[in-house]
């Protein structure tokens, strides 16, 4: 039986090109605006339908966090340069705008790669649950633990 609807534009080449763009720290929205890239709704359909693309996309988004870290490193210098070339009355606003962008990037990075960029760094357990302490002392309430 023949399927109705438009044929898919999915190809491994197009998926790889999209993931390459995403891994450079560019958002999906911006990537989809580029020439030759699919619409975001198409990408979401691919994510739902194609396991191999889902895995490739997940790796690209993890790499994106590292690329954003590199971009973040340059934002401070960018803020200083911009504040020096704009009207002195506007320099504070420029620095605040760059700070907002940096804060948004840090939040995004903490969600994409929480073990590396999250607020709570787990340096001792490698993500495993901590064992409950077993001892015969009493808690501060005076009750036996």
N, C-alpha and C positions, 0 to 999 in steps of 0.2 A: 504494500500500500504506500502511495506517495504522500510525503509530508506536505502540508500547506505552509505558506509563509516564505519569507525571504531566506535564502541560503546563508549560512554562517560565514563570516569573513575570517573566522579563526584559522590561524596557521601557527605552527611552532615558531616560524621566523618572526611573525608579528608579535606573538606573545613574548618572545625573547627580547625583542627591541623595546617593547613596553616595559618589561621588567628591568632592562638595563637603564632606562630613563628613571624609573622609580628608585633604583638602587643608588642613584646619584643625589638623592635627597629632594627630588622634585615631587610635588604632590600629585596624586592621581588626577585631580581636577585639571591642573596645569598640563600634565602629560596628555590628557585626552583632548586638549585644545590644540595640540601640535598637529601639523600636517601629517596625514596618513595614519593617525592613531584612532582607535575606536572610541565611541561614546562611552561614558562612565557606566551607563546602564548595561551596555554590552559586556563590559569588563565584569560587572557584578554577576551577569548571567553565566559568563565563563567560569567564574569562581564557584558558582553553585553547581555547574554541570561537569566540570573537568578537574579531576583529582590532580593530574600532573601540573596543570596551570596553578591550582591552589597552592601546591608545594613550592613552585617556582616563585609565585607572588609573595609567599610568606618569607622566603629567603631574601627576596629583593627588599621587602619592607624592613627586615632586620639590618641589612646592609645600609639602608637609607638612614637609620639611626646613627650609624658611624659616619656617614657622609654629612649629616646634619651637625655632628660634633665638630667636624672640620670647619664647616661654615660658621658655627658658633664661635670658634676660636678667632675668626677674622672680624666678627661683628664689633668688638670693642675698638679695634683700630678704625673701622669704618665710622663709628659714632664720633670718635675724636676728629677725624678728617672732616666729616659733615658739619660738626659744630663749629669748626674753624672757618668754613667757607660761607655759611649762612649768616643772615643778619643776627647780631649778638642777642637781640631780643627773642629770636627763634631758636637759639642753640639749645636751650633747656628742653624745648619741645621735641627737637630732633633726637636728642639723647634719650628722652623718655620713649619715643617711638621705637628706637633701636632696642631699648631695654625690654619693651613689650614683646617685640619680635623674638628676642633671646629667651624670654620667659616662656613664651608659647612653644618654642623649639625644645626647650628643656623638658617641658611637660610632655610633649609628644614623644620625645626620646625615651622618657621614663616609662611610657606605656608600650612602646615598641620593643624595648629591651630592658625590662625592669631589673634584671640581675646586674646589668652593667651600669645603667643610668638612673635607676630608681632611687628614691629618697632613703630607703632602708636597705643598706648594703649588708648582705649576709656573708660575713667573712669566715665563719667557722663551720657551718653545717652543710654547705654545698646544696642548700635548698631542702634538706631533709628535716623532719620534725625533731625538735629537741626532746631528749628523754626527760621524763618527770624525775625530779630529784627524790631520792629515797634516803631518808635519814630519820633518826629517832628523836629529834629535837622538838621543841614546841614553837608554834607560830607566835607572832606578837599578841595574839588574842589570848594566849595562855592555854589553848587547846592543843592536845597531842596531835601531831601531824602524821 
